[in-house]
Amino acid sequence: MQGYLTTKEAAEKWNITQRRVLAFCQNNRIPELNRIGNMWLIPANTPKPADNRHLRYVDTRSVAKPFLKWAGGKTQLLADIDKRLSKLSSFDKYAEPFVGGGAVLFHVLANYPVKQAYISDINADLINTYVIVKTQVEKLIKILLLIEQEFLNKNEVQRKAYYYQKREKFNSLEVSQQTQKIEKASLFIFLNHTCFNGLYRVNRKGEFNVPMGAYKNPLICDADNLRRVSKLLQKVEIIYADYKESINFIDKNTMVYFDPPYRPLTQTASFTSYTKEEFDDDAQIELAHYVGKVHSRHAKILLSNSDPQNVNPKDSFFDKLYSEFNIERVLATRMINCKHSARGKIKELLIANF
């Protein structure tokens, strides 16, 4: 038919596989698409849609990855998250108001055509570290290499003393002091890579109190990855703020990913205090109200949380809270638990408005 292309002709024109063209058609990625029987007809002047797939065959040695270990990190859920993001035709902006370790952030920045990004967190030390990686990565690497050399050259007893000395120093530094920011960031990374299970936990005074982990040869300074991360962060606005401050960045062209502190599955499951403040059920409800506000701006939303039905099949806390959204249950591996028997596959929630 004149004025239209078959999927084979479109594949040749766009220099991609016919299978990929079919995927564009099936996911409604091509405007004014027609179909006669089993044949798709594509307007001849249609430009090739943006390919928002995860780059599965990229050499992972050249891809930026999280530079911090993080409880509840989303690396293992990236395939499930990517499956949902790939449904979107495009988004110019990306916001992550609970950035944590940044697994989703780095994946999105590396694989989607994002022009602007926004991240925030109420953990001042975490945000300071992101800022330092973005703005002073070479100075940071130099300090970390020195710390790594000092630590690895010590025996087990000496390492333990060194760790607690650095932890005490970290707690004494003020992130609000400009002259202390880079040292604070370097110690944050050192402690993160040498503490027990990469946890971040503070006491009621706001002091980091995680004990030393048992690592024989921890990688404290991954210089190449830090440089890759720094490069990606150049397009990112990094803010120390409550998640509600993100509303000033969000519009209809924004994809927003919420990864708040998970609701504990049991009374003893809350192994970490991320800040001095707790994120209880009232905080979860308050967040849901904010998510509704973001939804009213026609932004695309994806949110993750624990599934209370792992423990109580009748607990519909999130099902009721987000009843207007699409709720899917996906499998994840709980890696951080003092009891090995309590580690394994559990369900987590992915909640979306698309």
Beta strands, then each sheet from edge to edge (+ up, - down):
strand 1: 4-5
strand 2: 34-36
strand 3: 39-43
strand 4: 93-96
strand 5: 116-121
strand 6: 236-240
strand 7: 254-258
strand 8: 300-306
strand 9: 326-334
strand 10: 344-352
sheet 1: 1+ 3- 2+
sheet 2: 6+ 5+ 4+ 7+ 8+ 10- 9+
end
